[in-house]
């Protein structure tokens, strides 16, 4: 248990150090991580929209096929 606590303390110190550091490399990494996160979020939104559009098209096709089948059955 002491090992886990020591690990948590050291990680916390490291995070505080990095957060307070105005190193150009650290700023670059933060910016890149932010950009990657934003890009992933945009991609996820796009894929969700495409999936919904595809699902809607499938539902429309099923409805149209059902209507045609009913019409054929009525005509028969």
Number of C-alpha atoms within 10 A of each C-alpha: 6 7 8 9 10 11 12 12 12 12 12 12 12 12 12 11 11 13 12 9 12 10 10 9 10 13 14 11 11 12 12 12 12 12 12 12 12 12 12 12 12 12 12 12 12 12 12 12 12 12 12 12 12 12 12 12 12 12 12 12 12 12 12 12 12 12 12 12 12 12 11 10 9 8 7 6
